[in-house]
Each structure stands twice: as C-alpha cells, then as structure tokens.
Amino acid sequence: MKLTNLFDEFQKETVNLNKTRIDLLDASIPALKSFIRDTEWKPKVRTFVEQGSWAHETIIRPVDGGEFDADLLVMVDPVEGWTAAEYVESLGRAFSDSKTYEDKSKTWDYCVTITYAGDRKIDLAPCVVDRRWEGSMEVCNRKGGFELTAPVDYTAWMKERNAYSGNNSFRKVTRLVKYLRDIKQTFTCPSVLLTTLLGNQIHWFDKDTDEFADVPTTLQTLMGRLDDWLRMHPNRPTVMNPKLPSEDFSPLFGTDDQYSNFRTVIARYRKWIDEAHATEGRQESIAAWQKVFGDEFGKASVIKVAADAAADGFARVRGLLSSTAAHLNELVDVVKNYGISVLPLDFSRPPHIRQPTWRQAPNLAAVPVTAEWREHRSSTAGRAIRAGELLPPRGGLHFRAFDTDGSPLPPEFGVQWRITNTGAVAMAKGAGRGGFYVENSSHGRWETLDYRGVHLAEAFVVRRSDDMLVGVSKPFYVVIE
C-alpha cells in the first residue's frame, strides 16, 4: 500500500527541518550579510546566493538531533592579483577578529563556518564573478585555486525537475532518500551527487504521468530507475553537473568499494520499496515501510491501530469466531485491516484440529519455518512470504522447516506438517483440514492457495530413530483473499 497520508505525516514530523529551526536560520542570515558588508573586507560584495539543500528546499532534520548545515555564497567582484586562498582567509580573519563571531567561526578550504552550538551551521563561501569571463562564477579553494561553479543554474535545473515530477514530489523524495542515507548509514553519497542522480531519472515527458502520481509512487519510480541505471554501470560512471559540463561529480562516490556498496544498497532498498508498495493490509504495509525507513514511519498510526485492535478489532474477531465454526469470510477483511496480531491465541486451535500423538521430548525446540510463493509446484524459485501477508488465490506456498540455528535439518529428523484450513468456502467444500501431512516437495511441503480464509501451517519435527517429537514451530498464518 502507498499510505500517502502517512508519508505526509512522516515527512512533517520526522524528516523535514521543523519551522522553528528554519525561522532561526532566516533570522541569522540578515545579521551575517550586514556584518560582511560593514567590514573592511576588500572584495566588493554584489549579492548573496543560497546554495545546496537550503536553496533546493531539500534540507532535512539531522537524525542525531545536532546542528544542520546551510550554505550561503558571497558573490564578489574580483580583486586584482588575489589568489583563491586570499578570499577565504581574509573573510575568515574578518570573523575571527570580531567579538561577536570570534568563538563561532572557523575557516576551511572553501568557506568560513559560523556555528550556533547545538542548532545550526552556516557556511559562507566567497564566489568570484566575472574573473575569467563575463558571467563566470568561481568558488575559492585555498589549496586548489579557483574552481568554476554554476549554483544558480543548478538550482534552476533542480526546480525544473521538481516541476516535471509534479506535487513537489522530487523535493520530497530527495529528502526521504537523504533521511534513508543518514538513518541507515549503509551507504555514503554527498547530497549534491545524490540529488543529481535522482534528478537525472526525471524527464520532461514524465510530467503528469502515473509514475509520479504521489510521493510513494515517485519514490518507487526514481529508486527503480536509479537501480536500473546503476546496474548498467558496474564500474564508477561519470556524473556530470547538468549545468556545468566541466564538473564531474563521480569522485564524490569515494572508492571503488564505496561505489560498489552504493549499487548493492540501492538495489536492496529498491526491492524493499517494491515489496512495501505491494503489501496489502494497513498494518502489514506500515511494517514493510518501517523496514525501509525505520520505526518512526507510521509510529502514531501503529499505536492507534494497536489500540483499535484491542478495542474494536478484537471484539469484531470474537464476534465472528463465535458466530460459526467456519469463522466466516469477513475475518479476512478484519485481518487485512488490523493484521494477524488481532487474532486471539485460541484461533490456532479450532475444534476440528488434530492433536499430535508422538511421544514428546521434555523440552521441545522452537523450529523456524519459511514460506515461498511459487507459481507452480514444479517451480524452483519464488518470492519469500511473511506470516499473515495477504495472498491471491493462485499458485501455492512451499514451506520449509529448519534447525534452530537456521541450518537445514539433519537427515535423522523428519517433518510432519499440520495444515489447518478455516473459512466458509474451505469448510463448505469439505476442505477444512486440520491433520498431519508428510513432506511432498523438495525438503518441504507444497500447498496450493485455493480457499479464501485465514489458514495455518505448523511444522512438527520427529526424530526417526525413536519416533519422538523434538521440535514444533509457531503457527504460520496464511491469509488468502
């Protein structure tokens, strides 16, 4: 499910920089501009230009609660005979000699940083205009000299891509992917490179298309396209600044290993996002999106759903279970909305279920079970399924039981599968099974998905030498629409 409303809430409450901090940033800038204009700093100031995430409106809240960064270019006329280092160093001295900023300022290679402890950092970078030719812009590197830049044109390109995506969705998705990078810390990719990679996946002909209908759809589209593009480039590719062909962003990937890791991680997140889109049932879908973005996604909704399940959903389930032994088909709709956690403990023990007859070991092992959806019984590969995931009535599931450490069961142990059907259709057709069945597929049990209802599969591990029951799995709930 797309859960568009939850995406809006997640961005507002967790991802986006809150308004209070934006207001503090806006309040700091006029004082810094006035200070620079009023000093005896030699370069003539033309204007100031916002740059980076601040200018692009993709700035996000720091995940660690620390300071956030904003970039401000100081556009100046060239000073005859000055090196790039002189622009940066002289600006740094102007701040360090000030009683107001001496404890807040630090000079770096490209900029002077003013830090408001625990809240924000503002990078002030000199940018020399018309030094090479009329209209040229150059940032100043104390170690590397003058470097051509195109901040105004790049921001315009970014806004153009955002207009193609519609509903401000490119900006919102860029914030989401930056949050994903920062919260997971599974890959490194500077924001300008990440923004360019995502922006390159949007074209003029995408405007008003279904692929950009809303934020979760745009996220799926851009991550899918980015993954496809990365798959075509096993080695680190060139990524040009779209408005400055002489600037290649690819060194920002880092090492070859870091680029390889970036490709791997993007492919993983693309898969998780596709799965979250395809997941039916509100609670299950929230859980799938939380796999991508962490527990903060849909947090308030999860709490509310849990409360609703305890009050309303649980009562509804109880009413359905008491109305008929078949549990009625409406139970599927309740589980779809609330998740399998709404089912009472005794649901897995309906009257028609058979009890095990083997002698039992004193301490039964907890046996892990997996399920894989396959189109046909003869298929050799499929898709992993979670317990309680909503499934269509086609194909089937291949169940497997494993040792407690996740390894295959030793050959001296066999598995008996208790398959229990519920639901009006299954019961009416005499398919309300609740007995034990041997494995009928390669190291597992194959079951077709025929009847609407909430069904169960359980593995009972029996030691062959003495016919002793040594392990049992938890019920694996299968929900068929």
N, C-alpha and C positions, 0 to 999 in steps of 0.2 A: 504493500500500500504506500501511497505517496505521503499521506499525513501532512498536507500542505500547511495546515494551521499550526501544527507542532513545529514545523520548520520556522515559521514566522516567530513563534514564541521562543524557540531555541536561539535564534539569532538575536532577538531583542534582549533576552535575559542573560545570555551566556557569551555569545560570540562578539557582538558589536561593542565598540567602545561606548560606554554609557555617557549620557548627555552631560552629566556633571563634569566629567573629565574633558570633554570636548569644550565646554564653556571655559574651563581653566586654561586650556590651550589657547583658545581665542583671546582670553584676557591677557596672556603673556606676550603675544606677538606684537601689539602696538608699542609696548614699552621697549622691546628689543629693537624694533625698527627705529624708534626715536633715538635710542642710545647710539646706534650706529651712525645715524645721520648727524648727531650732535657732537660726535667725537672728532678728533683731528686726523682720523684715518684718511690717508691721502687719496685713495681711489674715489672718483665721483660716482655716487650711487644713483643708478637710473630708477630701479624699482626692485621689488621683492617678488619672488615666484615660488609658490608652494610646489613641492616635488614629492614623488614616491606615493606611498599608501595614503598619505594625507590628501594629496591632490587628486588621487584616483578614487577617493572615498572607499578604500578597501582596508582601512586601518582597523585592527581588531583589538579586543581587550587582552592584555597579557595573561597567559594561562596561569602564571605563577603569582599574579597579583602585584607584580612590580611595575617599574616605570615603562611607559610606552614611548616610542620614538616618533618624532615628526621632523621633516626635512624642509628647510627654507633656503632657497638660493638668493644670494645677494648679487643682483645684476649690476655690474660696474663697467665704466669706461676703462680702457687700457691705460696703464701708466708707462710712459716711455722708459725702456731699459729694465723694467722689473721682471724678475723671474717668477715662476709659478709659486715657489716657496715664499716669496716676499708677501704675496697677497694673503696667504693663510697665516703666516707667522705674525704679520703686523696686525691683523684682525684679532689674533689670539692675545697679543700684548695689550690691545685696547681694552679687552675684557678683564684680563688678569690684573691690570693696573687700576681697575675700578673697585671702589669699596662695595658697590652693590653686587658685582658678579665675580670678584676675585676667588671666592670659595666655591663658586658654582661652575666655573669654566675650566675646560681642558682642551688643548689644541692637538688635533690629529693630523693625518696626512692630507685630508681633503677639507676638513671643516673644523670649526670650533663648537664644542658641545656645551650647552648650558643645561645643567641637571637640577631639577627641582626634586629633591630627595623623596623617594617613595612614591612619586607620582608620574613625572614626565621628563623626557629629554628632548631638547630641540637642537638639531644640528644646523649650524649656519655655515653655508659653503659659498665662498666667493665664486662668481661666474663672470668671466670677462667677455664682453660683447664687442664684435667688430674688430678684433685684433688681427685675425687672418684675412678676412674679407667682410664686406658689409653683410650683416645678418648672421655671421658665425658666432657660436657660443662655445666657451671652453671652461671646464672646471679646472681647478688648480691642484696638482698633485705635488706635494713638497719633494717627493723623491723622483717622480717620473715626468715632471713638467706639465705642459698644458695638454688637456685632452678634450677633443670635440665632444659635444653633447647636444641633445635636442629635447629638453624636458617639456617644452610647451607642445611641440608636435607629438611627442609620445603620449602625453596626457590626452590630446585630441584624438589620437588613434584609439586609446583605451575607451574613451567616451563613445566613439563611433561603434566599436564592437559591442559596447553595452546597449546602444540603441538597436543594433541588429538583433540582439538576444531578446529584447522586449522585457517589460516589467522589472527593469533594473536587475535582471537575473544574473548577468555576467558578474556584476559587482558582488552580488550576494554569494554566488558560488565561489568566487575568488576568496572571499572572507572565510567561507566554510573550509576550503582546501588549506588555507593558511592555518586555520584553527586545527585541522586534522594533523598537519605537519607539526605544530607546536605541542599538541596534547599527546600525540603518539610517540613523537621523537624517533620514528623508524626510518626517516629519510631526511636529507638536507637539501634545500633548494631555496636560495635567496628569493625574496619577493618579486623583484623585477624579472627574474628568469621565469618564475612560476606564473606570473601574470602574463608574460609574453607567450609561454607555451599554451596556456589556456585560451588566450585571445586569438592565437593562430588557428584555433579549431572552429572559429566562428566566421561566417562569410555573409556577404550582402544578401545572398539568396536564401539565407536561413530566416530572414525576418518574417514574423507571423506564421511560422511553421509549427507543427505539433511537437517537434523535438525541443522546443523552447517554450512550452506552454506555461510552465511554472518553475519554481526553484528546484524541487527534487527531480523533475524531468530534465531541466538544464544541467544539473549535476550529473545525472546519468549519461546524458549526451556528451558532455565535454570530457568526462573521465573515460568514456568508451572510445571517443575519437583520439584522445591523448594516448591511451594504451595502444591503440592500433598504430599510431604514428611511431611510438617508441619501439614496437615490435619490428618495424621496418628499419630500425637503426640500432643494430646490436652494438655498434661502436659509437662513441660520443659524437653526435652530429653538430654541425654549425647551427647556431640560433641567432640570426641577425636581429639587431634592433630594427623594428619595422620602419622607423623614421630616420635611421642613421646607418646606411649600409656598410659604413666602415667599422662599425662596432659589433663585435661578436660576443654574445653573452655566454657561449658554451664553456669558457673556463670556470664559470660560476658553478658548474656541476661538481667541481672538485676533481678527485682522482678517477681513474677508470673504474675502480671498485665502487666508488660512490655513485657513479653513473649507472653501473650495473645494478646496484642495490635499488636505485630510484626506479628503474624499469620494473624490477621484481615487485616492489611495494605498490606501485601504481596498478599493476595487473591484479594484485591481491585485493586492493580496495575497489577496483572496478567490479570484481566478482562479488564482493560483499554488497556493494550498492545495487547491483542487478538482483541479487537474492532478496534484499530488503524491499525493492520495488515489487517483486513477485510474491512476497509473503502476504497471505490473506489472514484476516483476523487482526483487530487493532492491537491487542496486547502482544501478539507474536511479532507483528510488524514493528512495534516500538522496540522490542528486544533485538530485532535484526538491525535496526538503525543504531541502537546503542552499541552494537558490535563495531560499527563504523566510527561513531563519534563519542562513545563513552556514555557513562550513566547519566550525565546531565541532560542528554536528549530525552525529551518527553518525561522528565522526572516528575513534574507535578501531575501529569496525566496518569503515570504509573501509580502514584499514591492514591489518586482519585479512583482509578479502576479497581485497585485493591479494596478500597472501602466499599465501592459499589458492589463488587463481587461478594464481599462479606454480608452486605445488607440485602441487596436486590438479587444479584446473580445467584447466590447460594440458595436463597428462598425459591427462586424460579426453578433451579435444578431439582431441589427437593420436591417441588410440586409435580414436576414432570416424572420423576422416578416413582413417585407414589401413585401416579395415575395409571400406569400399565407396566407390565414386566418388560415390554418391548422398548421402554424409555422414550418412545415417540421420536419422530424425525425432528421436532423442534429443538431437541437437545443439541444438534449440530449447530444451529444458529446461535444458541447461547454460548457454546464453547468458542465459536468463531469470534464473538464479541468480547468474551471475557478471558479466554484461554483455558487450558486444561486445569489450571490451579483451582478453578471454581468447582471441580468435581469432588464430591465427598470421598473419604477414604474407602467406604464400603462399596463405591461404584464398581471397583475392580473385582468384586466378589458377588456377582449376581446369582440367583438361585440355581440356574442351570449349569454352573461351572463345576467341573470335576476336580476333586482333591487328589494330590499325589499319593501314591501307595507305596513308594520306596521307603526303605529304612533310611533315616536321616542321620547325618553326622552331627555331633554335638554343636558345632558352630558352622553354620552354613556361610560359604563365601558369597560376597556380593559380586555378581557376574555382570560385566559391562556388555551391552548389546548395541549394535549399529543396524541401521536400515538404509538401503539404497534403492531409489526408484529406478525401474528399468522398463523399457517399452515392451519387451518380451522376455519370457523365461530364459531363452537362449542367449540373450544379450550378455556381453561380457563386461560392460561398463555402464554406469548410470550416474545418478545425482544423489548425494548424501541427503538424508531426510532427518529432520528433528522430530522428536516425540511431540505429538499434538499439532504438527503442521497440517494445514488444510490441503487435501489432495483431491484431484478429479477422479471420477470413477473409470479409470482406464489404466492399462499397464498393471504393474504389480510391484511388490517390495521384496527385496532379498535381504533376509535377516541373517546376522552372524553374531555368535557369542564368542567372547574372548576370555583369556585368563585375567586375573585381577590386575596384572601389570600391563595389560593391553596386547600381550603377545598371543599367537594362536594357541588354542587348547592342545595339550599333548594328546597323542593318539590313544592313550589308555582311558580317555574320558569321552563319553558320548553325550549328545544333547537331545532332549525331548522338548518340543515346543508346545506350550499350551496356547491355543488360538481361541479367543472368545469373541463371538460376534454379538452385537446389540443392534437396536434399530428396528423400526417397524417392518421394513422391506425384508431384511435378513430373516427375521423371526417368522414372517408370514410365508416365506418360501422354504421354511424348514432348514435354514442355514444358520440357525442360532447355535453355533458350535461353542463348546467350552471344554473340549477334551485335549488329549495329548497326541502329537504327531511327530514322526521321525523327520530327520533332515532329508530333503528331496532335491537339493541343488548343491552346487559345489561348496562344501563346508558351510552349509546354511539351509535356510528354509525359504521357499518361494511361496508367496501368497498374492493372489490377484485382488485387485481393488474393484469389487463388484457392487457392494451394497452401501447405501447411504447409512451413516451411523458413526458412533464412537466405539471402536473396537480395540482389542488388546492382544499383544503378543508377549509371552514370557518364556525365558529360557531356563530349563532345569538341567543341570549338569550332573550326570550319573557316572560313577566310577564303574568301569566294565567288569573288573575282577570280582567284585562282591555285590554289584547292583545297589550301591549306596549313593544316596543323594548327597552331594557335597557342596553344591552351589545353586543359587537362584538369582535371577535378575529382577529388577523392578519392572512393573508393567510398562510396556512401550505402547503409548496411546496412538492409535491410527484413526484420524478423522477424515471421513470420506463425504464429500458433498452429495 
